[in-house]
Amino acid sequence: MEISNLLNMHSSIVLGIVNERLRIECGSIDQLVSRYELDEDTLYDKMNELGYHYDPLTNQFKSS
């Protein structure tokens, strides 16, 4: 799946794609941001809109 425009998508879609990529391809948020050339602050802002935060222990965004 092409995710170059990921951060322009609706937040709930971004959540699903990001958690899938973290689970399957990337061992950390840093790897995800680097691999897909994402703006980390924008990603965190989108997840905060939904009430989610990044949990490094489980390597996924979880409900706050």
Buried (B, 14 or more C-beta within 10 A) or exposed (E): EEBEEBBEBEBEEBBEBBBEBBEEEBEEBEBBBEEBEBEEEBBBEBBEEBEBEBEEEEBBBEEE
